[in-house]
Amino acid sequence: MGRDRVILFAIIRWRSTRNLGSLPEPNVKEPKIEFPCDYPIKVIGESVPGFRDEVLSIVRRYDATIALDKVKERPSSKGNYNSITVLLWATGEPQLKRLFAELKECAAVRLVL
């Protein structure tokens, strides 16, 4: 019985230490984005009339150069939601924060990535 406990302890100890390499280190910072740059955003929302137009009108306030070739739209499998991906010219983090906040205020928007 004593040997079984030692083996069990060894297995538990091995499992708990083998995944330590995947834990984030507390002092490591995420890589910073160098602005200005092309920046993709994805907006997911309810499939309602005018959703695409509303999203694009907000994005155009922050980047007037958005062309339709930089916009991709995809409906969900059941058609209840749409995702719109836009590649915009981002000038800095404050611009992106304001844009994300404004998009999140839209009634049909469920998620902004």
Gaussian input, Z-matrix of N, CA and C with variables (Angstrom, degrees):
# hf/3-21g

backbone

0 1
 N
 C     1     B1
 C     2     B2     1     A1
 N     3     B3     2     A2     1     D1
 C     4     B4     3     A3     2     D2
 C     5     B5     4     A4     3     D3
 N     6     B6     5     A5     4     D4
 C     7     B7     6     A6     5     D5
 C     8     B8     7     A7     6     D6
 N     9     B9     8     A8     7     D7
 C    10    B10     9     A9     8     D8
 C    11    B11    10    A10     9     D9
 N    12    B12    11    A11    10    D10
 C    13    B13    12    A12    11    D11
 C    14    B14    13    A13    12    D12
 N    15    B15    14    A14    13    D13
 C    16    B16    15    A15    14    D14
 C    17    B17    16    A16    15    D15
 N    18    B18    17    A17    16    D16
 C    19    B19    18    A18    17    D17
 C    20    B20    19    A19    18    D18
 N    21    B21    20    A20    19    D19
 C    22    B22    21    A21    20    D20
 C    23    B23    22    A22    21    D21
 N    24    B24    23    A23    22    D22
 C    25    B25    24    A24    23    D23
 C    26    B26    25    A25    24    D24
 N    27    B27    26    A26    25    D25
 C    28    B28    27    A27    26    D26
 C    29    B29    28    A28    27    D27
 N    30    B30    29    A29    28    D28
 C    31    B31    30    A30    29    D29
 C    32    B32    31    A31    30    D30
 N    33    B33    32    A32    31    D31
 C    34    B34    33    A33    32    D32
 C    35    B35    34    A34    33    D33
 N    36    B36    35    A35    34    D34
 C    37    B37    36    A36    35    D35
 C    38    B38    37    A37    36    D36
 N    39    B39    38    A38    37    D37
 C    40    B40    39    A39    38    D38
 C    41    B41    40    A40    39    D39
 N    42    B42    41    A41    40    D40
 C    43    B43    42    A42    41    D41
 C    44    B44    43    A43    42    D42
 N    45    B45    44    A44    43    D43
 C    46    B46    45    A45    44    D44
 C    47    B47    46    A46    45    D45
 N    48    B48    47    A47    46    D46
 C    49    B49    48    A48    47    D47
 C    50    B50    49    A49    48    D48
 N    51    B51    50    A50    49    D49
 C    52    B52    51    A51    50    D50
 C    53    B53    52    A52    51    D51
 N    54    B54    53    A53    52    D52
 C    55    B55    54    A54    53    D53
 C    56    B56    55    A55    54    D54
 N    57    B57    56    A56    55    D55
 C    58    B58    57    A57    56    D56
 C    59    B59    58    A58    57    D57
 N    60    B60    59    A59    58    D58
 C    61    B61    60    A60    59    D59
 C    62    B62    61    A61    60    D60
 N    63    B63    62    A62    61    D61
 C    64    B64    63    A63    62    D62
 C    65    B65    64    A64    63    D63
 N    66    B66    65    A65    64    D64
 C    67    B67    66    A66    65    D65
 C    68    B68    67    A67    66    D66
 N    69    B69    68    A68    67    D67
 C    70    B70    69    A69    68    D68
 C    71    B71    70    A70    69    D69
 N    72    B72    71    A71    70    D70
 C    73    B73    72    A72    71    D71
 C    74    B74    73    A73    72    D72
 N    75    B75    74    A74    73    D73
 C    76    B76    75    A75    74    D74
 C    77    B77    76    A76    75    D75
 N    78    B78    77    A77    76    D76
 C    79    B79    78    A78    77    D77
 C    80    B80    79    A79    78    D78
 N    81    B81    80    A80    79    D79
 C    82    B82    81    A81    80    D80
 C    83    B83    82    A82    81    D81
 N    84    B84    83    A83    82    D82
 C    85    B85    84    A84    83    D83
 C    86    B86    85    A85    84    D84
 N    87    B87    86    A86    85    D85
 C    88    B88    87    A87    86    D86
 C    89    B89    88    A88    87    D87
 N    90    B90    89    A89    88    D88
 C    91    B91    90    A90    89    D89
 C    92    B92    91    A91    90    D90
 N    93    B93    92    A92    91    D91
 C    94    B94    93    A93    92    D92
 C    95    B95    94    A94    93    D93
 N    96    B96    95    A95    94    D94
 C    97    B97    96    A96    95    D95
 C    98    B98    97    A97    96    D96
 N    99    B99    98    A98    97    D97
 C   100   B100    99    A99    98    D98
 C   101   B101   100   A100    99    D99
 N   102   B102   101   A101   100   D100
 C   103   B103   102   A102   101   D101
 C   104   B104   103   A103   102   D102
 N   105   B105   104   A104   103   D103
 C   106   B106   105   A105   104   D104
 C   107   B107   106   A106   105   D105
 N   108   B108   107   A107   106   D106
 C   109   B109   108   A108   107   D107
 C   110   B110   109   A109   108   D108
 N   111   B111   110   A110   109   D109
 C   112   B112   111   A111   110   D110
 C   113   B113   112   A112   111   D111
 N   114   B114   113   A113   112   D112
 C   115   B115   114   A114   113   D113
 C   116   B116   115   A115   114   D114
 N   117   B117   116   A116   115   D115
 C   118   B118   117   A117   116   D116
 C   119   B119   118   A118   117   D117
 N   120   B120   119   A119   118   D118
 C   121   B121   120   A120   119   D119
 C   122   B122   121   A121   120   D120
 N   123   B123   122   A122   121   D121
 C   124   B124   123   A123   122   D122
 C   125   B125   124   A124   123   D123
 N   126   B126   125   A125   124   D124
 C   127   B127   126   A126   125   D125
 C   128   B128   127   A127   126   D126
 N   129   B129   128   A128   127   D127
 C   130   B130   129   A129   128   D128
 C   131   B131   130   A130   129   D129
 N   132   B132   131   A131   130   D130
 C   133   B133   132   A132   131   D131
 C   134   B134   133   A133   132   D132
 N   135   B135   134   A134   133   D133
 C   136   B136   135   A135   134   D134
 C   137   B137   136   A136   135   D135
 N   138   B138   137   A137   136   D136
 C   139   B139   138   A138   137   D137
 C   140   B140   139   A139   138   D138
 N   141   B141   140   A140   139   D139
 C   142   B142   141   A141   140   D140
 C   143   B143   142   A142   141   D141
 N   144   B144   143   A143   142   D142
 C   145   B145   144   A144   143   D143
 C   146   B146   145   A145   144   D144
 N   147   B147   146   A146   145   D145
 C   148   B148   147   A147   146   D146
 C   149   B149   148   A148   147   D147
 N   150   B150   149   A149   148   D148
 C   151   B151   150   A150   149   D149
 C   152   B152   151   A151   150   D150
 N   153   B153   152   A152   151   D151
 C   154   B154   153   A153   152   D152
 C   155   B155   154   A154   153   D153
 N   156   B156   155   A155   154   D154
 C   157   B157   156   A156   155   D155
 C   158   B158   157   A157   156   D156
 N   159   B159   158   A158   157   D157
 C   160   B160   159   A159   158   D158
 C   161   B161   160   A160   159   D159
 N   162   B162   161   A161   160   D160
 C   163   B163   162   A162   161   D161
 C   164   B164   163   A163   162   D162
 N   165   B165   164   A164   163   D163
 C   166   B166   165   A165   164   D164
 C   167   B167   166   A166   165   D165
 N   168   B168   167   A167   166   D166
 C   169   B169   168   A168   167   D167
 C   170   B170   169   A169   168   D168
 N   171   B171   170   A170   169   D169
 C   172   B172   171   A171   170   D170
 C   173   B173   172   A172   171   D171
 N   174   B174   173   A173   172   D172
 C   175   B175   174   A174   173   D173
 C   176   B176   175   A175   174   D174
 N   177   B177   176   A176   175   D175
 C   178   B178   177   A177   176   D176
 C   179   B179   178   A178   177   D177
 N   180   B180   179   A179   178   D178
 C   181   B181   180   A180   179   D179
 C   182   B182   181   A181   180   D180
 N   183   B183   182   A182   181   D181
 C   184   B184   183   A183   182   D182
 C   185   B185   184   A184   183   D183
 N   186   B186   185   A185   184   D184
 C   187   B187   186   A186   185   D185
 C   188   B188   187   A187   186   D186
 N   189   B189   188   A188   187   D187
 C   190   B190   189   A189   188   D188
 C   191   B191   190   A190   189   D189
 N   192   B192   191   A191   190   D190
 C   193   B193   192   A192   191   D191
 C   194   B194   193   A193   192   D192
 N   195   B195   194   A194   193   D193
 C   196   B196   195   A195   194   D194
 C   197   B197   196   A196   195   D195
 N   198   B198   197   A197   196   D196
 C   199   B199   198   A198   197   D197
 C   200   B200   199   A199   198   D198
 N   201   B201   200   A200   199   D199
 C   202   B202   201   A201   200   D200
 C   203   B203   202   A202   201   D201
 N   204   B204   203   A203   202   D202
 C   205   B205   204   A204   203   D203
 C   206   B206   205   A205   204   D204
 N   207   B207   206   A206   205   D205
 C   208   B208   207   A207   206   D206
 C   209   B209   208   A208   207   D207
 N   210   B210   209   A209   208   D208
 C   211   B211   210   A210   209   D209
 C   212   B212   211   A211   210   D210
 N   213   B213   212   A212   211   D211
 C   214   B214   213   A213   212   D212
 C   215   B215   214   A214   213   D213
 N   216   B216   215   A215   214   D214
 C   217   B217   216   A216   215   D215
 C   218   B218   217   A217   216   D216
 N   219   B219   218   A218   217   D217
 C   220   B220   219   A219   218   D218
 C   221   B221   220   A220   219   D219
 N   222   B222   221   A221   220   D220
 C   223   B223   222   A222   221   D221
 C   224   B224   223   A223   222   D222
 N   225   B225   224   A224   223   D223
 C   226   B226   225   A225   224   D224
 C   227   B227   226   A226   225   D225
 N   228   B228   227   A227   226   D226
 C   229   B229   228   A228   227   D227
 C   230   B230   229   A229   228   D228
 N   231   B231   230   A230   229   D229
 C   232   B232   231   A231   230   D230
 C   233   B233   232   A232   231   D231
 N   234   B234   233   A233   232   D232
 C   235   B235   234   A234   233   D233
 C   236   B236   235   A235   234   D234
 N   237   B237   236   A236   235   D235
 C   238   B238   237   A237   236   D236
 C   239   B239   238   A238   237   D237
 N   240   B240   239   A239   238   D238
 C   241   B241   240   A240   239   D239
 C   242   B242   241   A241   240   D240
 N   243   B243   242   A242   241   D241
 C   244   B244   243   A243   242   D242
 C   245   B245   244   A244   243   D243
 N   246   B246   245   A245   244   D244
 C   247   B247   246   A246   245   D245
 C   248   B248   247   A247   246   D246
 N   249   B249   248   A248   247   D247
 C   250   B250   249   A249   248   D248
 C   251   B251   250   A250   249   D249
 N   252   B252   251   A251   250   D250
 C   253   B253   252   A252   251   D251
 C   254   B254   253   A253   252   D252
 N   255   B255   254   A254   253   D253
 C   256   B256   255   A255   254   D254
 C   257   B257   256   A256   255   D255
 N   258   B258   257   A257   256   D256
 C   259   B259   258   A258   257   D257
 C   260   B260   259   A259   258   D258
 N   261   B261   260   A260   259   D259
 C   262   B262   261   A261   260   D260
 C   263   B263   262   A262   261   D261
 N   264   B264   263   A263   262   D262
 C   265   B265   264   A264   263   D263
 C   266   B266   265   A265   264   D264
 N   267   B267   266   A266   265   D265
 C   268   B268   267   A267   266   D266
 C   269   B269   268   A268   267   D267
 N   270   B270   269   A269   268   D268
 C   271   B271   270   A270   269   D269
 C   272   B272   271   A271   270   D270
 N   273   B273   272   A272   271   D271
 C   274   B274   273   A273   272   D272
 C   275   B275   274   A274   273   D273
 N   276   B276   275   A275   274   D274
 C   277   B277   276   A276   275   D275
 C   278   B278   277   A277   276   D276
 N   279   B279   278   A278   277   D277
 C   280   B280   279   A279   278   D278
 C   281   B281   280   A280   279   D279
 N   282   B282   281   A281   280   D280
 C   283   B283   282   A282   281   D281
 C   284   B284   283   A283   282   D282
 N   285   B285   284   A284   283   D283
 C   286   B286   285   A285   284   D284
 C   287   B287   286   A286   285   D285
 N   288   B288   287   A287   286   D286
 C   289   B289   288   A288   287   D287
 C   290   B290   289   A289   288   D288
 N   291   B291   290   A290   289   D289
 C   292   B292   291   A291   290   D290
 C   293   B293   292   A292   291   D291
 N   294   B294   293   A293   292   D292
 C   295   B295   294   A294   293   D293
 C   296   B296   295   A295   294   D294
 N   297   B297   296   A296   295   D295
 C   298   B298   297   A297   296   D296
 C   299   B299   298   A298   297   D297
 N   300   B300   299   A299   298   D298
 C   301   B301   300   A300   299   D299
 C   302   B302   301   A301   300   D300
 N   303   B303   302   A302   301   D301
 C   304   B304   303   A303   302   D302
 C   305   B305   304   A304   303   D303
 N   306   B306   305   A305   304   D304
 C   307   B307   306   A306   305   D305
 C   308   B308   307   A307   306   D306
 N   309   B309   308   A308   307   D307
 C   310   B310   309   A309   308   D308
 C   311   B311   310   A310   309   D309
 N   312   B312   311   A311   310   D310
 C   313   B313   312   A312   311   D311
 C   314   B314   313   A313   312   D312
 N   315   B315   314   A314   313   D313
 C   316   B316   315   A315   314   D314
 C   317   B317   316   A316   315   D315
 N   318   B318   317   A317   316   D316
 C   319   B319   318   A318   317   D317
 C   320   B320   319   A319   318   D318
 N   321   B321   320   A320   319   D319
 C   322   B322   321   A321   320   D320
 C   323   B323   322   A322   321   D321
 N   324   B324   323   A323   322   D322
 C   325   B325   324   A324   323   D323
 C   326   B326   325   A325   324   D324
 N   327   B327   326   A326   325   D325
 C   328   B328   327   A327   326   D326
 C   329   B329   328   A328   327   D327
 N   330   B330   329   A329   328   D328
 C   331   B331   330   A330   329   D329
 C   332   B332   331   A331   330   D330
 N   333   B333   332   A332   331   D331
 C   334   B334   333   A333   332   D332
 C   335   B335   334   A334   333   D333
 N   336   B336   335   A335   334   D334
 C   337   B337   336   A336   335   D335
 C   338   B338   337   A337   336   D336

   B1=1.4599
   B2=1.5307
   B3=1.3262
   B4=1.4569
   B5=1.5173
   B6=1.3269
   B7=1.4611
   B8=1.5263
   B9=1.3369
   B10=1.4662
   B11=1.5167
   B12=1.3170
   B13=1.4659
   B14=1.5194
   B15=1.3219
   B16=1.4564
   B17=1.5270
   B18=1.3219
   B19=1.4674
   B20=1.5255
   B21=1.3348
   B22=1.4569
   B23=1.5194
   B24=1.3237
   B25=1.4600
   B26=1.5260
   B27=1.3324
   B28=1.4598
   B29=1.5274
   B30=1.3190
   B31=1.4645
   B32=1.5183
   B33=1.3131
   B34=1.4706
   B35=1.5204
   B36=1.2969
   B37=1.4667
   B38=1.5362
   B39=1.3373
   B40=1.4533
   B41=1.5295
   B42=1.3333
   B43=1.4643
   B44=1.5190
   B45=1.2951
   B46=1.4570
   B47=1.5274
   B48=1.3290
   B49=1.4598
   B50=1.5159
   B51=1.3223
   B52=1.4579
   B53=1.5193
   B54=1.3268
   B55=1.4645
   B56=1.5214
   B57=1.3084
   B58=1.4586
   B59=1.5194
   B60=1.3176
   B61=1.4551
   B62=1.5186
   B63=1.3107
   B64=1.4594
   B65=1.5216
   B66=1.3278
   B67=1.4576
   B68=1.5224
   B69=1.3309
   B70=1.4634
   B71=1.5157
   B72=1.3132
   B73=1.4549
   B74=1.5162
   B75=1.3280
   B76=1.4608
   B77=1.5264
   B78=1.3145
   B79=1.4612
   B80=1.5255
   B81=1.3334
   B82=1.4512
   B83=1.5200
   B84=1.3462
   B85=1.4601
   B86=1.5177
   B87=1.3231
   B88=1.4545
   B89=1.5275
   B90=1.3236
   B91=1.4669
   B92=1.5253
   B93=1.2898
   B94=1.4617
   B95=1.5184
   B96=1.3075
   B97=1.4589
   B98=1.5169
   B99=1.3170
   B100=1.4570
   B101=1.5266
   B102=1.3301
   B103=1.4582
   B104=1.5093
   B105=1.3154
   B106=1.4658
   B107=1.5272
   B108=1.3394
   B109=1.4611
   B110=1.5301
   B111=1.3364
   B112=1.4570
   B113=1.5193
   B114=1.3199
   B115=1.4590
   B116=1.5254
   B117=1.3234
   B118=1.4665
   B119=1.5270
   B120=1.3074
   B121=1.4653
   B122=1.5213
   B123=1.3145
   B124=1.4636
   B125=1.5177
   B126=1.3236
   B127=1.4565
   B128=1.5191
   B129=1.3139
   B130=1.4607
   B131=1.5189
   B132=1.3227
   B133=1.4592
   B134=1.5130
   B135=1.3173
   B136=1.4585
   B137=1.5208
   B138=1.3069
   B139=1.4529
   B140=1.5325
   B141=1.3229
   B142=1.4668
   B143=1.5255
   B144=1.3440
   B145=1.4655
   B146=1.5327
   B147=1.3103
   B148=1.4620
   B149=1.5145
   B150=1.3255
   B151=1.4675
   B152=1.5254
   B153=1.3255
   B154=1.4739
   B155=1.5167
   B156=1.3295
   B157=1.4628
   B158=1.5229
   B159=1.3314
   B160=1.4587
   B161=1.5273
   B162=1.3253
   B163=1.4639
   B164=1.5251
   B165=1.3188
   B166=1.4661
   B167=1.5253
   B168=1.3252
   B169=1.4747
   B170=1.5288
   B171=1.3185
   B172=1.4688
   B173=1.5231
   B174=1.3201
   B175=1.4685
   B176=1.5246
   B177=1.3234
   B178=1.4766
   B179=1.5318
   B180=1.3107
   B181=1.4764
   B182=1.5279
   B183=1.3106
   B184=1.4678
   B185=1.5184
   B186=1.3333
   B187=1.4646
   B188=1.5221
   B189=1.3264
   B190=1.4670
   B191=1.5239
   B192=1.3295
   B193=1.4633
   B194=1.5292
   B195=1.3330
   B196=1.4648
   B197=1.5208
   B198=1.3199
   B199=1.4642
   B200=1.5212
   B201=1.3185
   B202=1.4618
   B203=1.5269
   B204=1.3347
   B205=1.4625
   B206=1.5361
   B207=1.3285
   B208=1.4687
   B209=1.5279
   B210=1.3402
   B211=1.4571
   B212=1.5291
   B213=1.3274
   B214=1.4685
   B215=1.5189
   B216=1.3177
   B217=1.4581
   B218=1.5202
   B219=1.3238
   B220=1.4706
   B221=1.5266
   B222=1.3333
   B223=1.4643
   B224=1.5303
   B225=1.3345
   B226=1.4615
   B227=1.5193
   B228=1.3141
   B229=1.4616
   B230=1.5289
   B231=1.3275
   B232=1.4691
   B233=1.5212
   B234=1.3398
   B235=1.4541
   B236=1.5193
   B237=1.3206
   B238=1.4634
   B239=1.5258
   B240=1.3258
   B241=1.4663
   B242=1.5173
   B243=1.3304
   B244=1.4618
   B245=1.5199
   B246=1.3226
   B247=1.4628
   B248=1.5197
   B249=1.2979
   B250=1.4564
   B251=1.5178
   B252=1.3265
   B253=1.4562
   B254=1.5179
   B255=1.3350
   B256=1.4624
   B257=1.5230
   B258=1.3214
   B259=1.4540
   B260=1.5189
   B261=1.3305
   B262=1.4539
   B263=1.5174
   B264=1.3166
   B265=1.4526
   B266=1.5302
   B267=1.3220
   B268=1.4594
   B269=1.5188
   B270=1.3197
   B271=1.4638
   B272=1.5161
   B273=1.3313
   B274=1.4578
   B275=1.5146
   B276=1.3052
   B277=1.4620
   B278=1.5306
   B279=1.3361
   B280=1.4763
   B281=1.5261
   B282=1.3310
   B283=1.4631
   B284=1.5267
   B285=1.3201
   B286=1.4601
   B287=1.5223
   B288=1.3194
   B289=1.4699
   B290=1.5184
   B291=1.3447
   B292=1.4672
   B293=1.5295
   B294=1.3437
   B295=1.4570
   B296=1.5203
   B297=1.3296
   B298=1.4619
   B299=1.5237
   B300=1.3346
   B301=1.4639
   B302=1.5250
   B303=1.3198
   B304=1.4639
   B305=1.5320
   B306=1.3268
   B307=1.4661
   B308=1.5248
   B309=1.3095
   B310=1.4676
   B311=1.5218
   B312=1.3412
   B313=1.4567
   B314=1.5208
   B315=1.3215
   B316=1.4726
   B317=1.5219
   B318=1.3138
   B319=1.4764
   B320=1.5168
   B321=1.3235
   B322=1.4712
   B323=1.5321
   B324=1.3150
   B325=1.4689
   B326=1.5212
   B327=1.3163
   B328=1.4725
   B329=1.5187
   B330=1.3493
   B331=1.4560
   B332=1.5225
   B333=1.3314
   B334=1.4540
   B335=1.5174
   B336=1.3127
   B337=1.4680
   B338=1.5113
   A1=110.82
   A2=117.06
   A3=120.73
   A4=112.25
   A5=117.05
   A6=121.61
   A7=110.43
   A8=117.86
   A9=121.61
   A10=110.98
   A11=117.09
   A12=120.91
   A13=110.70
   A14=117.26
   A15=120.92
   A16=110.16
   A17=116.93
   A18=120.49
   A19=110.29
   A20=117.58
   A21=121.37
   A22=110.26
   A23=118.06
   A24=122.27
   A25=110.07
   A26=116.64
   A27=120.55
   A28=110.85
   A29=117.94
   A30=121.09
   A31=110.39
   A32=116.99
   A33=120.72
   A34=109.95
   A35=117.04
   A36=121.65
   A37=110.27
   A38=118.16
   A39=122.06
   A40=110.86
   A41=117.29
   A42=120.79
   A43=111.24
   A44=118.30
   A45=120.32
   A46=112.00
   A47=118.44
   A48=119.13
   A49=113.05
   A50=119.40
   A51=119.35
   A52=112.60
   A53=118.92
   A54=121.63
   A55=113.16
   A56=118.31
   A57=120.15
   A58=112.52
   A59=117.51
   A60=120.23
   A61=112.88
   A62=118.82
   A63=120.74
   A64=113.14
   A65=117.78
   A66=120.44
   A67=109.87
   A68=118.07
   A69=119.64
   A70=110.71
   A71=115.08
   A72=119.78
   A73=108.42
   A74=118.48
   A75=120.68
   A76=114.50
   A77=119.43
   A78=121.38
   A79=113.68
   A80=117.47
   A81=121.03
   A82=108.81
   A83=116.57
   A84=121.15
   A85=109.94
   A86=115.20
   A87=120.58
   A88=108.58
   A89=116.71
   A90=118.44
   A91=110.30
   A92=115.55
   A93=120.88
   A94=109.82
   A95=115.74
   A96=122.01
   A97=107.19
   A98=116.03
   A99=120.24
   A100=108.70
   A101=115.80
   A102=121.82
   A103=109.50
   A104=118.53
   A105=129.28
   A106=110.87
   A107=115.06
   A108=120.28
   A109=109.66
   A110=114.90
   A111=120.00
   A112=107.22
   A113=117.08
   A114=121.23
   A115=109.19
   A116=118.07
   A117=119.56
   A118=111.55
   A119=116.58
   A120=121.10
   A121=107.98
   A122=115.63
   A123=120.96
   A124=107.88
   A125=115.45
   A126=122.07
   A127=107.11
   A128=116.16
   A129=121.71
   A130=108.03
   A131=115.34
   A132=118.88
   A133=111.96
   A134=114.05
   A135=121.19
   A136=110.04
   A137=115.53
   A138=121.31
   A139=108.60
   A140=114.62
   A141=120.94
   A142=108.57
   A143=117.15
   A144=119.95
   A145=110.38
   A146=115.90
   A147=120.93
   A148=114.87
   A149=118.44
   A150=120.67
   A151=110.99
   A152=116.23
   A153=120.40
   A154=111.01
   A155=117.43
   A156=120.90
   A157=111.68
   A158=116.33
   A159=120.06
   A160=111.05
   A161=116.84
   A162=120.79
   A163=110.34
   A164=116.67
   A165=119.63
   A166=112.37
   A167=117.66
   A168=118.84
   A169=110.68
   A170=117.34
   A171=120.56
   A172=109.93
   A173=117.37
   A174=120.34
   A175=110.62
   A176=117.53
   A177=120.70
   A178=112.48
   A179=117.94
   A180=120.08
   A181=110.67
   A182=115.97
   A183=121.19
   A184=112.48
   A185=117.68
   A186=122.81
   A187=107.85
   A188=115.43
   A189=120.69
   A190=112.44
   A191=117.97
   A192=120.66
   A193=113.30
   A194=118.48
   A195=121.26
   A196=109.55
   A197=115.27
   A198=121.75
   A199=108.30
   A200=116.47
   A201=120.74
   A202=112.76
   A203=118.30
   A204=119.66
   A205=111.91
   A206=117.00
   A207=121.59
   A208=111.97
   A209=116.68
   A210=121.99
   A211=109.32
   A212=115.29
   A213=120.44
   A214=107.97
   A215=115.71
   A216=120.37
   A217=108.61
   A218=115.25
   A219=119.80
   A220=109.19
   A221=116.92
   A222=119.58
   A223=110.52
   A224=116.18
   A225=120.38
   A226=109.69
   A227=116.55
   A228=120.24
   A229=112.49
   A230=117.93
   A231=120.93
   A232=112.82
   A233=116.56
   A234=120.29
   A235=114.99
   A236=117.72
   A237=120.30
   A238=112.87
   A239=116.58
   A240=121.68
   A241=110.38
   A242=115.28
   A243=122.81
   A244=107.92
   A245=115.61
   A246=119.18
   A247=107.27
   A248=114.93
   A249=121.93
   A250=107.04
   A251=116.30
   A252=121.64
   A253=107.89
   A254=115.03
   A255=121.45
   A256=108.25
   A257=116.20
   A258=121.54
   A259=107.06
   A260=116.67
   A261=119.90
   A262=111.02
   A263=116.06
   A264=122.63
   A265=107.02
   A266=115.27
   A267=120.75
   A268=110.00
   A269=115.67
   A270=120.45
   A271=112.71
   A272=117.15
   A273=119.55
   A274=112.18
   A275=114.64
   A276=120.67
   A277=112.96
   A278=119.45
   A279=118.60
   A280=112.67
   A281=117.30
   A282=121.40
   A283=110.11
   A284=116.86
   A285=120.83
   A286=111.63
   A287=117.71
   A288=120.39
   A289=111.20
   A290=117.13
   A291=120.65
   A292=110.87
   A293=116.14
   A294=120.80
   A295=111.19
   A296=117.34
   A297=121.09
   A298=110.82
   A299=117.17
   A300=120.48
   A301=110.82
   A302=116.78
   A303=119.95
   A304=111.30
   A305=117.50
   A306=120.42
   A307=110.88
   A308=117.38
   A309=121.23
   A310=112.52
   A311=117.25
   A312=120.67
   A313=112.93
   A314=118.30
   A315=121.68
   A316=109.50
   A317=115.40
   A318=120.42
   A319=112.75
   A320=118.19
   A321=120.48
   A322=113.10
   A323=118.27
   A324=121.77
   A325=109.76
   A326=115.86
   A327=122.27
   A328=112.04
   A329=118.50
   A330=120.91
   A331=109.61
   A332=116.74
   A333=122.53
   A334=107.26
   A335=115.64
   A336=121.46
   A337=110.43
   D1=-39.05
   D2=179.54
   D3=-63.15
   D4=-38.60
   D5=179.64
   D6=-65.36
   D7=-38.88
   D8=178.34
   D9=-60.61
   D10=-39.55
   D11=179.34
   D12=-65.85
   D13=-39.48
   D14=179.28
   D15=-65.01
   D16=-43.35
   D17=179.31
   D18=-64.64
   D19=-43.29
   D20=178.43
   D21=-61.44
   D22=-43.65
   D23=178.30
   D24=-60.82
   D25=-41.85
   D26=-179.59
   D27=-64.67
   D28=-39.31
   D29=178.81
   D30=-66.30
   D31=-46.28
   D32=179.05
   D33=-61.92
   D34=-43.84
   D35=-179.91
   D36=-62.63
   D37=-42.38
   D38=-179.85
   D39=-64.86
   D40=-43.19
   D41=179.77
   D42=-64.15
   D43=-39.38
   D44=-176.11
   D45=-74.32
   D46=-26.90
   D47=-178.11
   D48=-93.48
   D49=-19.40
   D50=-175.94
   D51=-73.72
   D52=-20.04
   D53=-178.78
   D54=-98.02
   D55=4.88
   D56=-177.75
   D57=-63.64
   D58=-29.18
   D59=-179.83
   D60=-65.75
   D61=-21.30
   D62=-178.11
   D63=-89.31
   D64=-7.33
   D65=179.03
   D66=-75.74
   D67=139.74
   D68=178.70
   D69=-70.10
   D70=141.68
   D71=176.82
   D72=-81.90
   D73=139.35
   D74=-173.57
   D75=-66.76
   D76=-26.29
   D77=-176.21
   D78=-97.19
   D79=1.02
   D80=-179.28
   D81=-87.35
   D82=125.57
   D83=179.95
   D84=-95.19
   D85=150.07
   D86=177.21
   D87=-67.42
   D88=150.72
   D89=178.91
   D90=-65.33
   D91=140.19
   D92=179.37
   D93=-86.74
   D94=147.66
   D95=177.29
   D96=-86.37
   D97=136.83
   D98=177.55
   D99=-90.46
   D100=113.98
   D101=179.54
   D102=-95.44
   D103=153.37
   D104=-5.89
   D105=-74.97
   D106=154.29
   D107=-179.50
   D108=-162.02
   D109=164.59
   D110=170.33
   D111=-73.64
   D112=132.50
   D113=-174.39
   D114=-134.82
   D115=119.50
   D116=179.61
   D117=-84.23
   D118=135.55
   D119=171.92
   D120=-124.84
   D121=148.82
   D122=177.44
   D123=-124.06
   D124=129.61
   D125=178.82
   D126=-117.33
   D127=123.79
   D128=178.81
   D129=-112.77
   D130=130.34
   D131=-178.42
   D132=-155.16
   D133=177.76
   D134=179.67
   D135=-65.20
   D136=145.76
   D137=179.12
   D138=-82.40
   D139=83.67
   D140=179.95
   D141=-122.45
   D142=154.80
   D143=177.92
   D144=-58.82
   D145=134.89
   D146=176.67
   D147=87.87
   D148=-1.77
   D149=-178.21
   D150=-60.52
   D151=-49.80
   D152=-179.35
   D153=-60.87
   D154=-45.01
   D155=-178.72
   D156=-62.77
   D157=-40.33
   D158=179.81
   D159=-65.28
   D160=-44.24
   D161=179.00
   D162=-62.52
   D163=-47.33
   D164=-177.80
   D165=-66.34
   D166=-34.32
   D167=178.54
   D168=-66.27
   D169=-36.26
   D170=177.28
   D171=-69.40
   D172=-45.97
   D173=-179.01
   D174=-62.46
   D175=-37.45
   D176=-179.47
   D177=-66.45
   D178=-21.43
   D179=175.13
   D180=-67.69
   D181=-25.59
   D182=-177.79
   D183=-102.11
   D184=-19.80
   D185=175.75
   D186=-151.28
   D187=99.40
   D188=-176.51
   D189=-72.87
   D190=-9.17
   D191=-176.61
   D192=-89.26
   D193=5.61
   D194=-178.74
   D195=-60.60
   D196=125.80
   D197=176.22
   D198=-112.76
   D199=158.35
   D200=-177.10
   D201=-62.52
   D202=-23.62
   D203=177.87
   D204=-72.91
   D205=-10.97
   D206=176.89
   D207=-98.99
   D208=9.81
   D209=-177.37
   D210=-120.72
   D211=129.90
   D212=175.79
   D213=-124.66
   D214=135.45
   D215=179.24
   D216=-123.89
   D217=139.19
   D218=-178.97
   D219=-143.23
   D220=126.52
   D221=177.04
   D222=-81.57
   D223=156.05
   D224=174.75
   D225=-71.47
   D226=168.42
   D227=-176.45
   D228=-61.71
   D229=-33.34
   D230=179.22
   D231=-95.84
   D232=-3.82
   D233=177.79
   D234=80.64
   D235=9.48
   D236=-179.51
   D237=-82.22
   D238=-24.03
   D239=-176.41
   D240=-131.82
   D241=157.96
   D242=173.88
   D243=-127.21
   D244=145.16
   D245=170.36
   D246=-116.23
   D247=134.94
   D248=179.58
   D249=-120.67
   D250=121.84
   D251=176.99
   D252=-109.33
   D253=129.03
   D254=-177.75
   D255=-126.85
   D256=134.14
   D257=174.22
   D258=-100.06
   D259=110.16
   D260=-176.83
   D261=-116.59
   D262=163.29
   D263=178.27
   D264=-90.29
   D265=106.44
   D266=-177.52
   D267=-93.23
   D268=132.10
   D269=-178.78
   D270=-99.92
   D271=-15.64
   D272=179.23
   D273=174.26
   D274=170.02
   D275=-178.45
   D276=-63.92
   D277=-39.13
   D278=177.70
   D279=-59.50
   D280=-38.55
   D281=177.54
   D282=-60.74
   D283=-46.27
   D284=-178.48
   D285=-66.14
   D286=-39.19
   D287=178.92
   D288=-63.08
   D289=-43.53
   D290=178.71
   D291=-64.84
   D292=-42.45
   D293=179.35
   D294=-61.78
   D295=-48.40
   D296=179.89
   D297=-60.97
   D298=-41.99
   D299=-179.92
   D300=-63.31
   D301=-42.51
   D302=-179.67
   D303=-67.38
   D304=-39.51
   D305=178.08
   D306=-64.66
   D307=-38.31
   D308=-178.81
   D309=-67.87
   D310=-20.22
   D311=178.28
   D312=-76.64
   D313=-15.72
   D314=178.86
   D315=-66.06
   D316=137.86
   D317=-176.55
   D318=-63.93
   D319=-37.23
   D320=-175.90
   D321=-83.20
   D322=-14.25
   D323=-176.72
   D324=-75.16
   D325=132.15
   D326=177.76
   D327=-109.15
   D328=-29.30
   D329=-175.75
   D330=-156.63
   D331=139.51
   D332=175.20
   D333=-125.80
   D334=122.71
   D335=179.82
   D336=-117.86

